[in-house]
């Protein structure tokens, strides 16, 4: 029997998290089984012994997988086995990756694979909040070099109180949902959504999360000592030539600094100018020498370019495109650009541009969600596309990548809170990025807001978004917070902090930090500076369209909704769907019905008002309760010797006895000029209490002849 090493973390509410190692997956470099209640995640990590020659980046790959058996379910589809990663699994991968990646040593380039598998779940605790801790613990018990540990927690605000790792049930009442990753000393990553909260509230939530994360990090440090992995493996993944590094710096730095401080706001011209400096330096070498030293020259020149850009900002306050640190790039917007869409907009900020469309649909267009722990329907969809031509790249586009899913999810979270509750339409927003030089996800939020308002969607408030950056050199007190960052300022900077919100507060955020020692004072300044930028962008949006259009576009579907008592659902559908299908064929409208909260919810959609009105009339007729004494317009369905059967409400026939057709005595029904298909007015005289049969009269509506 194997005796594993176990470390327990106590949560404030009495729940516990256990980290167990030494029992499962022992051939991995590190493996930990994390358990919280009946939720169990196995995290493993494996790293190659050596780096692939020529690799100058961190080749980290994180995979997160939820087993359907974890919750006692079968996978869908024909094969009945887990397939490609779902959007939810990809988003969890990204949360873990973004927290771990900055903490590997800069000169460590071996392939590292982190796998996290959900093996058990009870539907109570949310496993995505535990994945980062599990992954970090696996690294902690391995000999892989890593400047951690880290942990991730979810913070929900419920009834005004912050809660760490709330349950699924608790999160239904939360007005804030953020994931925070941090080391013992520093915040590393934040992502989440909230219902128009203040900057100070978000900052308090981050501080609250960090205090809990410190406990998790300390437990991992103790676990590392317990397994004896305090000394990490030796590695040598870089061969450097310090003399060559010095030559590159001396020959290129002044030229690179001049370009960085020149204020050229044309991205491609600036890139070509930077490349020319490197090419000029390489010209002194032979082809044989470049074959040997070219890679090192490129790496050293990248460092020169980075230093020049950062020093220009810190020393002179000059950014690559000439803006001040708080200045937003020029913005222009246009709505109703695509005549075939139900709503559309172009949003351009500097060299970043989104063309966004809105499509309105019915219940039949809902997205079905069938994840392990989440099943249901989604009525608001947002898809983000980033084609290579948006950055001038000559390469094919091969499907949707993880970046597109992540950026689209951020924009979706930013906007979904302003969609009215119980909005009858299914909404699909599609953002196609046509140009990109920084913060295309925030352009998607702005273009999405414009397109929704252009489409007549009654959003509660317009939303804008901005990406903030940071330049802070280690050991220096001086720093610069940058508003509306460029792509290079993201790549060469120390922070990418995206914030979206309305005039009332923040709706979503995503932050990645690449530097140690970032104080809450700097974060607070970044949030307040972001607010100023958001308000400026919001003004540009509302100058283009101040509020949603009063009505939908002519080509948009029209939807009417109604609720009916639960017991009438079957009557509307009819045997085998006969009634509802018949109504659709007769009117041309689309009718959907489902039980929601104990009542029948009906949606009727069509391309014109008449078809919807006709369908609504038929439905109301079915669910109407016949009232004795009421007059109805009915249709004669059949003629009998003793009278006629009249359908006075859909699906409800009554007998119009021959004696009730007219005041005079009739030998047959035809004598009164009544035939099948005729529409006549009748009065409901009685309902048989035993059989439920209806007794109708026509003569009661006719004037009684005077007696002679």
C-alpha positions in Angstrom: 0.0 0.0 0.0 1.4 3.4 -1.0 1.4 6.1 1.6 1.0 9.4 -0.3 2.2 12.8 0.9 -0.8 15.0 1.7 -1.1 18.7 2.5 -4.4 20.3 3.5 -5.5 23.9 3.0 -8.3 25.2 5.3 -10.8 27.7 3.7 -12.5 30.3 5.9 -15.9 28.7 5.5 -14.7 25.4 6.9 -14.2 23.6 3.5 -10.8 22.1 2.8 -8.6 21.5 -0.2 -6.2 18.6 -0.1 -3.1 18.1 -2.3 -1.9 14.5 -2.6 1.2 13.4 -4.3 3.3 10.2 -4.6 0.3 7.9 -5.3 -0.8 8.5 -8.9 1.0 9.2 -12.2 4.5 8.7 -10.7 6.3 8.6 -14.0 5.5 12.3 -14.6 8.0 14.8 -13.4 5.3 16.0 -11.0 1.7 15.0 -10.2 -0.8 16.1 -7.7 -4.4 15.0 -7.0 -6.3 18.0 -5.7 -9.6 17.3 -3.8 -12.2 19.7 -2.6 -15.4 18.0 -1.4 -16.1 15.4 -4.1 -14.4 17.4 -6.8 -11.0 15.8 -7.8 -8.5 17.2 -10.3 -5.3 15.4 -11.3 -2.5 17.7 -12.5 0.6 16.4 -14.1 3.7 18.1 -15.5 6.4 16.8 -17.8 9.3 18.7 -19.2 11.9 17.8 -21.8 15.4 17.4 -20.5 16.8 19.7 -23.2 15.5 22.6 -25.3 15.1 22.2 -29.1 18.1 24.0 -30.7 17.2 27.6 -31.7 14.3 27.9 -29.3 14.3 31.4 -27.7 10.8 31.4 -26.1 9.0 29.4 -23.4 7.3 26.4 -25.1 4.6 25.8 -22.5 1.4 23.9 -23.3 -1.4 23.6 -20.8 -4.4 21.3 -21.3 -7.5 21.0 -19.2 -10.0 18.2 -19.7 -13.3 17.4 -18.0 -14.3 13.7 -18.1 -18.0 13.2 -18.5 -17.7 10.2 -16.1 -16.7 12.7 -13.4 -20.3 13.7 -13.1 -21.8 10.3 -14.1 -22.7 11.4 -17.6 -22.3 10.0 -21.1 -20.7 12.3 -23.8 -23.0 13.3 -26.6 -22.5 12.5 -30.3 -22.2 9.2 -32.1 -18.9 8.1 -30.7 -19.9 8.7 -27.0 -16.4 9.7 -26.0 -14.7 12.9 -25.1 -13.6 14.8 -28.2 -11.9 18.1 -28.9 -11.7 20.7 -26.1 -14.9 22.7 -25.4 -14.8 26.4 -25.2 -15.0 26.1 -21.4 -12.0 23.8 -21.3 -10.0 26.1 -23.6 -10.8 29.2 -21.4 -9.7 27.3 -18.3 -6.4 26.3 -20.1 -5.8 30.0 -20.9 -6.4 31.0 -17.2 -3.7 28.6 -16.1 -1.3 29.2 -18.9 -1.3 33.0 -18.4 -0.6 32.6 -14.7 2.3 30.1 -15.1 4.1 31.3 -18.3 5.7 34.5 -16.9 7.2 32.6 -13.9 9.5 30.2 -15.8 13.1 31.5 -16.0 13.8 33.7 -19.0 16.5 31.4 -20.2 14.5 28.1 -19.8 13.3 26.9 -23.2 12.5 23.2 -22.7 9.1 21.9 -23.7 6.8 21.8 -20.7 3.4 20.1 -20.8 0.9 20.6 -18.0 -2.2 18.4 -18.0 -5.1 18.9 -15.7 -8.0 16.4 -15.7 -11.3 16.6 -13.9 -11.9 13.0 -12.7 -14.7 13.6 -10.2 -17.3 16.3 -9.6 -20.4 16.7 -7.6 -21.8 19.9 -9.2 -21.3 21.9 -6.0 -17.8 23.3 -6.3 -16.5 24.9 -9.5 -13.4 23.1 -10.8 -12.0 25.8 -13.0 -11.1 27.8 -9.9 -9.0 24.9 -8.7 -7.1 24.1 -11.9 -4.3 26.7 -11.4 -3.6 25.5 -7.8 -3.4 21.9 -9.0 -1.0 22.8 -11.9 1.2 24.8 -9.6 1.3 22.1 -7.0 2.4 19.6 -9.7 5.3 21.9 -10.6 6.1 22.4 -6.9 6.6 18.6 -6.4 8.8 18.4 -9.6 12.3 19.4 -10.3 11.3 21.7 -13.1 12.7 25.2 -12.7 9.8 27.5 -11.8 9.6 30.8 -9.9 6.4 30.0 -8.2 4.3 28.7 -6.6 1.1 30.4 -7.6 -2.6 29.7 -7.0 -5.8 30.9 -8.6 -9.1 31.5 -6.8 -12.5 32.8 -7.8 -14.0 35.7 -5.9 -17.7 36.2 -6.0 -19.5 39.1 -4.3 -22.8 37.8 -2.8 -25.1 40.1 -0.9 -22.3 42.6 -0.6 -19.8 40.0 0.8 -16.7 38.6 -0.9 -16.6 34.8 -1.1 -13.6 32.6 -2.1 -14.4 29.8 -4.5 -18.1 30.1 -4.2 -20.3 27.2 -5.2 -22.4 27.0 -8.4 -25.5 27.8 -6.4 -23.8 30.8 -4.7 -22.6 32.2 -8.0 -26.2 32.5 -9.2 -26.6 35.4 -6.8 -23.3 37.1 -7.3 -22.8 40.5 -8.9 -19.0 40.0 -9.3 -17.2 36.9 -10.7 -13.4 37.3 -11.1 -10.5 34.8 -11.2 -7.3 36.0 -9.6 -3.9 34.3 -9.9 -0.9 35.4 -7.8 2.3 34.3 -6.2 2.9 34.8 -2.5 4.1 38.4 -3.3 2.4 39.5 -6.5 -0.8 39.5 -8.5 -0.1 37.8 -11.9 -3.5 37.6 -13.6 -7.1 38.7 -13.2 -10.1 37.9 -15.4 -13.8 38.2 -14.8 -17.1 40.0 -15.2 -19.2 42.2 -12.9 -22.4 44.2 -12.9 -21.2 47.7 -13.3 -19.0 47.9 -10.2 -16.6 50.6 -9.2 -12.8 50.5 -9.6 -12.3 50.5 -5.8 -14.6 47.4 -5.5 -12.5 45.5 -8.1 -9.3 46.4 -6.3 -10.7 45.3 -3.0 -11.7 41.9 -4.5 -8.2 41.5 -5.8 -6.7 42.2 -2.4 -9.2 39.8 -0.8 -8.2 37.0 -3.3 -4.5 37.6 -2.7 -4.8 37.0 1.0 -6.3 33.6 0.4 -3.7 32.8 -2.3 -0.9 33.4 0.1 -2.2 30.5 2.2 -2.2 28.2 -0.9 1.3 29.2 -1.8 2.7 28.6 1.7 1.1 25.1 1.6 2.8 24.4 -1.7 6.2 25.5 -0.3 5.8 23.1 2.6 4.7 20.4 0.2 7.9 20.9 -1.8 10.0 20.4 1.3 8.0 17.3 2.3 8.8 15.6 -1.1 12.4 16.9 -1.1 12.2 18.9 -4.4 13.7 22.2 -3.1 16.6 21.8 -5.5 15.5 22.1 -9.2 17.2 20.5 -12.2 20.2 22.2 -13.8 19.8 23.3 -17.4 21.7 25.2 -20.0 19.4 26.3 -22.8 21.1 29.4 -24.1 24.5 29.9 -25.6 25.5 33.6 -25.4 28.2 35.7 -26.9 28.6 38.7 -24.6 31.1 40.4 -26.9 28.5 40.2 -29.7 25.8 41.4 -27.4 27.9 44.5 -26.6 28.6 45.1 -30.3 24.9 45.0 -31.2 24.0 47.4 -28.4 26.8 49.9 -29.2 26.0 49.8 -32.9 22.2 49.8 -32.8 20.9 51.4 -29.6 21.1 55.1 -30.5 19.4 54.4 -33.9 16.7 52.3 -32.3 16.1 55.0 -29.7 15.7 57.7 -32.4 13.0 55.7 -34.1 11.3 54.8 -30.8 11.1 58.6 -30.0 10.3 59.8 -33.5 6.5 59.5 -33.0 5.9 57.7 -36.3 2.3 56.5 -36.0 2.5 54.2 -39.1 3.1 50.7 -37.7 4.6 49.1 -40.9 6.9 52.1 -41.6 8.1 51.9 -38.0 8.7 48.1 -38.2 10.6 48.5 -41.5 12.8 51.2 -39.9 13.6 49.0 -36.9 14.4 46.0 -39.2 16.7 48.1 -41.4 18.9 48.9 -38.4 19.4 45.2 -37.7 19.9 44.4 -41.4 22.6 47.2 -41.6 24.4 45.6 -38.6 24.3 42.2 -40.2 25.7 43.5 -43.5 29.2 43.4 -42.0 29.1 39.6 -41.6 29.5 36.9 -44.2 26.8 34.3 -44.9 28.8 31.7 -43.0 29.1 34.0 -40.0 25.4 34.8 -40.1 24.5 31.2 -40.2 26.3 30.8 -36.9 25.5 34.2 -35.3 22.3 35.3 -37.0 20.0 34.0 -34.3 22.0 35.6 -31.5 22.0 38.9 -33.4 18.3 38.8 -33.7 17.8 38.1 -30.0 20.2 40.8 -28.9 18.7 43.3 -31.2 15.2 42.5 -29.9 16.6 43.4 -26.4 17.9 46.7 -27.8 14.6 47.6 -29.4 12.8 46.8 -26.2 15.2 48.9 -24.1 14.9 51.8 -26.5 11.2 51.8 -26.5 11.0 51.6 -22.7 13.6 54.3 -22.1 12.0 56.7 -24.5 8.7 56.4 -22.5 10.3 56.5 -19.1 12.8 59.3 -19.8 11.0 61.5 -22.2 7.4 60.4 -22.1 7.4 59.6 -25.8 5.6 56.6 -27.1 6.2 54.8 -30.4 3.5 56.7 -32.2 4.1 60.0 -30.5 1.2 60.0 -28.1 1.4 60.9 -24.4 0.9 58.2 -21.8 -2.8 59.0 -21.4 -3.7 59.9 -25.0 -6.2 57.7 -26.9 -5.7 57.1 -30.6 -8.1 58.8 -33.1 -11.4 57.1 -33.3 -14.0 57.0 -36.0 -17.3 55.0 -36.0 -20.0 54.2 -38.5 -23.2 52.2 -38.1 -25.6 50.5 -40.6 -22.7 49.6 -42.8 -24.0 46.2 -43.8 -27.5 46.4 -45.3 -28.1 42.7 -45.0 -27.4 42.4 -41.3 -29.9 43.2 -38.6 -27.4 45.6 -37.1 -23.8 46.5 -38.0 -20.9 48.9 -37.1 -17.4 49.8 -37.9 -15.2 50.9 -35.0 -11.7 52.1 -35.8 -9.2 53.3 -33.2 -5.8 54.1 -34.6 -4.7 51.0 -36.6 -7.2 48.7 -35.0 -10.5 48.1 -36.7 -13.5 45.9 -36.1 -16.4 45.3 -38.5 -19.2 43.8 -36.4 -22.6 42.5 -37.3 -25.6 41.6 -35.2 -28.1 38.9 -36.2 -31.4 38.4 -34.3 -33.0 35.0 -34.1 -35.6 32.9 -32.5 -35.6 30.2 -29.9 -34.7 27.8 -32.7 -31.3 29.6 -33.0 -30.3 29.1 -29.4 -26.9 27.5 -28.7 -27.1 24.2 -26.9 -24.5 23.8 -24.1 -23.5 20.3 -23.1 -20.4 20.5 -21.0 -19.8 18.1 -18.1 -21.1 20.4 -15.4 -23.1 22.9 -17.5 -26.0 22.0 -19.6 -28.5 24.5 -21.0 -29.2 27.1 -23.7 -27.4 30.3 -24.5 -29.3 33.2 -26.1 -26.5 35.7 -26.5 -23.5 34.7 -28.6 -20.4 36.6 -29.5 -17.8 35.3 -32.0 -14.5 37.0 -32.7 -12.4 36.4 -35.8 -8.8 37.5 -36.3 -7.7 36.9 -39.9 -4.0 37.1 -40.8 -4.5 40.0 -43.2 -5.5 42.2 -40.2 -1.8 42.4 -39.5 -0.6 42.2 -43.1 0.5 38.6 -42.8 0.6 36.4 -45.9 -0.6 33.1 -44.5 -3.9 31.1 -44.5 -6.5 31.1 -41.8 -7.0 27.7 -40.3 -10.1 27.5 -38.1 -10.7 29.2 -34.7 -7.7 29.3 -32.3 -7.6 29.6 -28.6 -6.8 33.3 -28.8 -10.0 33.9 -30.8 -12.0 32.0 -28.2 -10.4 33.9 -25.3 -10.8 37.3 -26.8 -14.4 36.6 -27.9 -15.2 35.4 -24.4 -13.9 38.6 -22.8 -16.1 40.7 -25.2 -19.1 38.4 -24.5 -18.7 38.9 -20.8 -18.3 42.7 -21.2 -21.6 43.0 -23.2 -23.9 40.3 -21.9 -24.8 42.2 -18.7 -26.4 45.0 -20.6 -28.7 42.7 -22.6 -32.2 43.1 -21.1 -33.4 40.2 -19.0 -36.0 38.0 -20.9 -35.2 39.7 -24.2 -37.2 37.6 -26.7 -34.5 37.4 -29.4 -31.5 35.2 -29.6 -28.6 37.5 -30.5 -25.4 36.7 -32.4 -22.6 39.3 -32.5 -19.7 38.6 -34.9 -16.6 40.8 -34.8 -14.2 40.5 -37.7 -10.9 42.3 -37.1 -9.9 44.0 -40.3 -6.8 45.8 -38.9 -4.9 45.2 -35.7 -2.4 47.1 -33.7 -3.3 46.7 -30.1 -6.5 45.7 -28.2 -8.8 44.2 -30.9 -10.9 42.6 -28.2 -11.7 46.1 -26.8 -12.5 47.3 -30.3 -14.9 44.3 -30.5 -16.7 45.6 -27.3 -17.0 49.1 -28.8 -18.1 47.9 -32.2 -20.5 45.4 -30.6 -22.1 48.2 -28.6 -22.6 50.2 -31.7 -24.0 47.3 -33.7 -26.4 46.3 -31.0 -27.8 49.8 -30.8 -28.0 50.0 -34.6 -30.0 46.8 -34.5 -32.5 48.2 -32.1 -31.5 45.9 -29.2 -32.5 47.7 -26.1 -29.2 47.5 -24.2 -29.4 49.1 -20.7 -26.2 51.1 -21.3 -23.5 51.5 -23.9 -20.2 49.7 -23.1 -16.7 50.8 -24.1 -13.3 49.1 -23.5 -9.7 50.0 -23.3 -6.4 48.2 -22.9 -3.8 49.6 -20.5 -0.1 49.0 -20.4 2.8 49.5 -18.0 6.5 50.2 -18.3 8.5 49.6 -15.1 12.1 48.5 -15.0 13.3 46.3 -12.1 15.0 48.3 -9.4 13.6 51.7 -10.6 10.9 53.7 -8.9 9.9 55.4 -12.1 7.1 53.8 -14.1 4.6 54.8 -16.8 1.0 53.6 -17.1 -0.1 53.7 -20.8 -3.6 54.2 -22.1 -4.8 52.4 -25.3 -1.6 50.4 -25.9 -0.1 49.4 -29.2 0.8 45.8 -30.1 4.5 46.5 -29.5 3.7 48.2 -26.1 1.9 45.0 -25.2 4.7 42.7 -26.4 7.6 44.8 -25.0 5.7 46.1 -21.9 5.0 44.7 -18.4 1.2 44.6 -18.3 -1.8 44.1 -20.5 -4.8 45.3 -18.5 -8.2 45.4 -20.3 -11.1 47.1 -18.7 -14.7 47.4 -20.1 -17.6 49.3 -18.6 -20.5 51.7 -18.8 -21.0 55.1 -17.2 -22.0 53.3 -14.1 -19.1 51.0 -13.7 -16.9 48.0 -14.8 -18.5 45.1 -16.6 -15.4 42.9 -17.4 -11.7 42.9 -17.0 -8.6 40.9 -18.0 -5.1 41.6 -16.7 -1.8 39.8 -17.4 1.3 41.0 -15.5 4.8 40.2 -16.6 6.8 41.9 -13.9 7.3 41.3 -10.2 6.6 43.9 -7.5 3.6 45.5 -9.0 2.0 47.5 -6.1 -1.7 48.1 -5.5 -0.9 51.8 -5.9 0.1 51.2 -9.5 -3.0 49.0 -10.1 -5.3 51.7 -8.7 -3.7 54.3 -10.9 -4.1 52.0 -13.9 -7.8 51.5 -13.1 -8.5 55.2 -12.7 -6.6 56.1 -15.9 -8.5 53.3 -17.7 -11.8 54.9 -16.5 -10.8 58.3 -18.0 -10.0 56.5 -21.3 -13.3 54.5 -21.2 -15.3 57.6 -20.8 -13.5 59.3 -23.7 -14.2 56.3 -26.0 -17.8 56.2 -24.7 -18.3 59.8 -25.9 -17.2 58.9 -29.4 -19.6 55.9 -29.4 -22.6 58.0 -28.3 -21.7 60.7 -30.7 -22.3 58.1 -33.5 -25.5 56.7 -31.9 -26.7 57.8 -28.5 -29.3 55.1 -27.8 -30.7 52.0 -29.4 -32.9 52.5 -32.5 -36.6 52.8 -31.7 -37.4 49.8 -33.9 -35.8 46.8 -35.5 -34.6 46.9 -39.1 -37.1 45.9 -41.7 -35.3 42.6 -42.4 -35.2 41.5 -38.8 -37.7 38.9 -37.6 -40.5 40.0 -35.3 -41.2 38.1 -32.1 -44.2 38.2 -29.8 -44.3 36.3 -26.5 -47.0 35.1 -24.3 -47.4 32.8 -21.3 -50.2 30.2 -20.8 -51.2 27.9 -18.0 -49.1 24.8 -17.9 -52.1 22.5 -18.5 -52.7 24.1 -21.9 -49.2 23.3 -23.3 -50.5 19.9 -24.6 -53.5 21.5 -26.3 -51.4 24.0 -28.2 -49.0 21.3 -29.4 -51.7 18.7 -30.1 -51.3 15.0 -30.7 -48.0 14.4 -32.5 -47.6 18.2 -32.9 -50.6 18.3 -35.2 -52.1 21.5 -33.8 -48.9 23.6 -33.6 -47.7 22.4 -37.0 -51.1 23.2 -38.5 -51.0 26.8 -37.1 -47.6 27.3 -38.5 -48.7 26.1 -42.0 -51.8 28.3 -41.9 -50.1 31.5 -40.7 -46.5 31.2 -42.0 -45.3 32.1 -38.5 -42.8 30.1 -36.4 -44.2 29.0 -33.0 -42.1 27.5 -30.2 -43.3 26.5 -26.8 -41.6 25.3 -23.6 -42.4 25.0 -19.9 -40.5 27.6 -17.8 -41.0 28.0 -14.1 -44.3 26.2 -14.1 -45.9 28.0 -17.1 -45.9 27.6 -20.8 -43.7 30.2 -22.6 -44.7 30.7 -26.2 -42.6 32.6 -28.8 -44.2 33.5 -32.2 -42.0 34.9 -34.8 -42.5 35.9 -38.4 -41.4 38.2 -41.2 -44.6 40.3 -41.1 -47.1 41.5 -38.5 -50.1 39.7 -40.0 -48.7 36.2 -39.7 -47.8 36.8 -36.1 -51.2 38.3 -35.3 -52.9 35.4 -36.9 -50.9 32.9 -35.0 -51.4 34.7 -31.7 -55.2 34.7 -32.4 -55.2 31.0 -32.9 -53.2 30.3 -29.8 -55.4 32.5 -27.7 -58.4 30.7 -29.0 -56.9 27.4 -27.9 -56.1 28.6 -24.4 -59.2 30.6 -23.9 -61.7 29.2 -21.4 -65.2 29.1 -23.0 -67.6 31.3 -21.0 -71.4 30.7 -20.9 -73.1 33.7 -22.4 -70.2 34.8 -24.6 -70.6 35.3 -28.3 -68.1 33.6 -30.6 -67.5 33.7 -34.3 -67.2 30.0 -35.3 -66.9 27.8 -38.4 -69.4 25.1 -39.4 -67.4 21.8 -39.4 -70.2 19.3 -40.2 -74.0 19.1 -40.9 -76.1 16.5 -39.2 -79.9 15.9 -39.5 -80.3 17.2 -36.0 -78.1 20.3 -36.3 -74.6 21.5 -37.0 -71.2 21.2 -35.2 -69.5 24.5 -35.0 -65.9 25.1 -34.0 -66.3 28.3 -32.0 -62.8 28.2 -30.5 -59.7 26.4 -31.9 -60.1 22.8 -31.0 -63.5 23.3 -29.4 -66.7 22.2 -31.2 -70.2 22.7 -29.9 -73.6 21.5 -31.1 -75.8 24.0 -32.7 -79.1 22.1 -32.5 -81.6 22.6 -35.4 -84.0 24.1 -32.9 -81.4 26.7 -32.0 -80.7 27.9 -35.5 -83.7 30.1 -36.0 -86.9 31.0 -34.2 -89.0 29.4 -36.9 -89.3 25.6 -37.1 -86.8 24.0 -39.6 -87.1 20.7 -41.3 -83.4 20.5 -42.0 -80.3 22.7 -41.5 -79.9 23.5 -45.2 -83.3 25.3 -45.0 -81.6 28.0 -43.0 -78.9 28.4 -45.7 -76.1 27.0 -43.5 -73.5 24.8 -45.1 -70.1 23.4 -44.1 -67.3 26.0 -44.0 -69.6 28.9 -43.3 -68.6 31.3 -40.5 -71.5 32.2 -38.2 -71.9 33.9 -34.9 -73.1 31.7 -32.0 -73.7 32.2 -28.3 -72.5 29.6 -25.8 -75.6 28.7 -23.8 -74.5 25.9 -21.6 -71.7 23.4 -20.8 -72.8 19.9 -19.8 -71.2 19.3 -16.3 -70.8 15.6 -16.9 -69.6 15.4 -20.5 -68.2 18.8 -21.0 -70.1 19.2 -24.2 -71.0 22.7 -25.4 -74.5 23.9 -26.3 -74.6 26.7 -28.9 -77.4 28.9 -30.1 -77.7 31.1 -33.2 -81.3 32.2 -32.6 -80.4 33.8 -29.3 -78.6 36.4 -31.4 -81.5 37.0 -33.7 -84.5 39.3 -33.0 -87.4 37.3 -31.7 -90.4 37.7 -34.1 -93.5 39.3 -32.8 -96.5 37.1 -32.1 -99.3 37.6 -34.6 
